[in-house]
């Protein structure tokens, strides 16, 4: 297998009525752990690089190049996705770099400006065969940029998709970004109404705060793409802390980041299998 288009993975998940996992890369070690987990599960994965992550690394291209190289060498299908790009320029850069998909996040803009900007990104992306995700309804959390408790209106969502031409829509249904406890309560009836109202796949952001059974129920109600970041970051960080506590004299950083990388593999594999068998 090799680097594939996000559209192919999303269509596969839709046809099978299962969830497609999308996990965020933070640095090279998480990239390697995520690919290792997908290979252990024998399942496809979407790897995501956020605008925040690109800014942390001083630019998008270096980490993107590493991700694409890892995808090409993987034994399972892997696609590369730009997550939460509030910058149109960054979205266009990702398209030019060969990303399989981009998420343009215009949720911070007034509705009309969000529609116009999202449409511009979508038109450019589609010329290059790139899949586009957008957001409507302000998923909670994430540095105060999104309002907790927000919900996506199905009628507005249908109008937004029609006006922008996007391929997938992230919707607000009760989850919130950066949660460290898995106690979010999802609005399953709203997910079902959104699924009925739209002809594009639904995306669940903030899934780190959602328990396994609730994610499975959300997939059964109509969610397709399931984004997870903070939950996996916790596994990596706890493993590093444990290694350093047990080995206080260590100075070779490879030893403790290896512990973090290895801690990702079983949980990534477990989540991929959980989402893939959900109905």
RACORTA-V741219 format. One line per field, one symbol per residue. ss: DSSP state (~ for helix, > for strand, _ for the rest). burial: I if it has 24 or more other C-alpha atoms within 12 Angstrom, else O. A space follows every 10 residues. Layout:
ss: ???
burial: ???
This chain:
ss: __>__~~~~~ ~~~~~~___> >>>>___~~~ ~~~~~~~~~~ ~___>>>>>> ~~~~~~____ ~~~~~~~~~~ ~~~____>>> >>>>>__~~~ ~~~~~~~___ >>>>______ ~~~~~~~~~~ ~~~~~~~___ >>>>>>___> >____>____ ___~~~~~~~ ~~~~___>>> >____>____ _______~~~ ~~~~~~~___ >>>>__~~~_ _~~~~~~~~~ ~_>>>>>>_~ ~~~~~~~~~~ ~~~~~~____ __~~~~~~~~ ~~~~~~~~~~ ~~~~~~~__
burial: OOIIIIIIII OOIIOOIIII IIIIIIIIII IIIIIIIIII IOIIIIIIII IIIIOOOOOI IOIIOIIIOI IOOIOIIIII IIIIIIIIOI IIIIIIIIII IIIIIIIIOO OOOIIIIIII IIIIIIOOOI IIIIIIIIII IOOOOIIIOO IIIIOOIIOI IOIIIIIIII IIIIIIIIII OIOIIIIIOI IIIIIOIIOI IIIIIIIIII IIOIIIIIII IIIIIIIIII IIIIIIIOII OOIOOOOOOO OOOOOIIIII IIIIIIIIII IIIIIIOII
